[in-house]
């Protein structure tokens, strides 16, 4: 089973990608979402859907990846 979350940047614009499907139903502030091999998003806020049918919105920001040594 997967859970769909809408992704939004801190300025209110849709993130890239605009949504993600995860096996985890409850994302929290501080959680990370791997997007690509060298790109991770960090959750900085969570907004519940207004209706039961609405997907929750995760407010995210790009997390800088350390340079590989």
C-alpha positions as CSV (number, residue, x, y, z in Angstrom):
1,X,0.0,0.0,0.0
2,X,1.3,3.5,-0.8
3,X,0.3,6.9,0.4
4,X,0.3,10.0,-1.8
5,X,1.6,13.3,-0.5
6,X,1.5,16.6,-2.4
7,X,4.9,18.5,-2.2
8,X,5.1,22.2,-1.8
9,X,8.1,24.5,-1.4
10,X,8.4,26.9,1.6
11,X,7.3,29.8,-0.7
12,X,4.0,28.0,-1.5
13,X,4.9,26.9,-5.0
14,X,4.7,23.3,-6.0
15,X,7.9,21.4,-5.5
16,X,9.6,19.2,-8.1
17,X,8.2,16.6,-8.2
18,X,4.7,18.0,-7.2
19,X,3.8,14.8,-5.4
20,X,5.3,11.6,-4.1
21,X,4.0,8.1,-3.2
22,X,5.5,6.6,-0.1
23,X,5.0,3.4,1.9
24,X,5.0,5.6,5.1
25,X,1.6,7.0,6.1
26,X,2.8,9.6,8.6
27,X,5.6,12.0,7.6
28,X,6.9,14.4,10.2
29,X,9.0,17.6,10.3
30,X,12.7,16.6,9.9
31,X,12.0,13.4,7.8
32,X,13.8,13.2,4.5
33,X,12.6,11.9,1.1
34,X,15.2,10.6,-1.3
35,X,14.3,11.9,-4.8
36,X,17.3,11.0,-6.9
37,X,20.7,9.5,-6.1
38,X,22.1,12.9,-5.2
39,X,18.9,14.8,-4.2
40,X,16.9,14.6,-1.0
41,X,14.0,16.7,0.2
42,X,13.6,17.5,3.9
43,X,10.1,18.0,5.4
44,X,9.8,21.3,7.2
45,X,6.0,21.3,7.6
46,X,3.0,19.1,7.3
47,X,-0.5,20.3,6.4
48,X,-3.4,17.8,6.7
49,X,-5.9,17.5,3.9
50,X,-9.1,19.5,4.5
51,X,-11.4,16.6,3.6
52,X,-10.8,12.9,4.1
53,X,-10.2,12.5,0.3
54,X,-7.5,15.3,0.2
55,X,-3.9,14.2,0.1
56,X,-1.7,15.8,2.9
57,X,0.7,18.4,1.8
58,X,4.4,18.2,2.8
59,X,6.3,21.5,2.9
60,X,9.8,20.6,1.8
61,X,13.1,22.1,1.0
62,X,16.1,20.7,-0.8
63,X,18.6,19.2,1.5
64,X,22.2,19.9,0.4
65,X,24.1,16.6,-0.1
66,X,27.6,16.5,1.2
67,X,30.3,16.3,-1.5
68,X,31.5,12.8,-2.1
69,X,35.1,12.4,-1.0
